[in-house]
Amino acid sequence: MLGAQNKQDLVKIKKSISRFIIILVNEDINTKASSLIEKYALSHGLELPDSLNAATSILPSLELFTYNIKDYKFISELSLFKS
């Protein structure tokens, strides 16, 4: 789950994400994720799970909460949550 390496990480992640809204993937998010893959897969190595995460944040104009900034920082239309 979200890169948890041990039980402490998992507890920290669960506590952090409990403050956020859960958005279900839909056709618009799938389409946006596909366009992100086309744009960034070759140049930045963007993979499907990360494109879905980004699209799920981009469409409702929400910040993406992640500890893995390097996989998203190149997506200009994405806002990353700053703690």
N, C-alpha and C positions, 0 to 999 in steps of 0.2 A: 504494500500500500504506500504510494507516494514516496518510495525510496527509503522506507524504514529499514535501518540496519540492525536494530535491536529493540527490545521492549521499551526502553527509555525513549527512543526516537518515535515509536508508535504512539506512546502516550502524549508526547509533545505535539505530534501531527494531529491526533484526534482532538486535543484541546484547542489547537489553532483553528481547525476547520469548523468547529462547532459554531463559530460566530458567523459563518457565511451561508448564503442562499445556495440551494442545490438547483441546477438547471438541467433539464433533460435534453438529450440530443434529439434534434428534429431535422426535417429535410433542409431547412435553411442553414443550420449549423453544418450538416454534411456537405452542402454545396460550398460553403465558405471554407471548410477544412480542405476540400478538394482543390480550391483555387490557391490556398496557401501552400499546399504540396507542390502544385505546378510552379509556383513562384519561387519557393525556397528549398525544395528537396535537393536539387543539384548544387546550388551555390552554398547552402548552409547545412545540408544533411537533415533537414526537417523530416521527421517521420510521422506516420499517421496518428499515434496517440497524442503527440505534442500538438499536431495541427488541430485535432479535435478539442483539446484543452484551450488553445488560443481562440479558435472560432467561437467556442462557448462563451468566452469573455468578450470578444469583439462585438458580436451582434447586439447584445443588450447594453453595450458600453459600460462594462464592469471591469474592475481591475482583477488581474489574475494573481492569485496567491500561490507562490512557488518558492522553494529553496533552490531551484535549478534555473537560475536566471540565464545562464549561458545558452540554453536551448531556445530562448524566446527573445532575447534582447535585440535581435535584428529585425523583428516584425514591427515595422513603424506604426501601424495602426493599433497595436496592442499596448494597453497600459498595464504596467506591473505594479503590484501592491508593494508599497515600501513600509516596512514595520518600524 
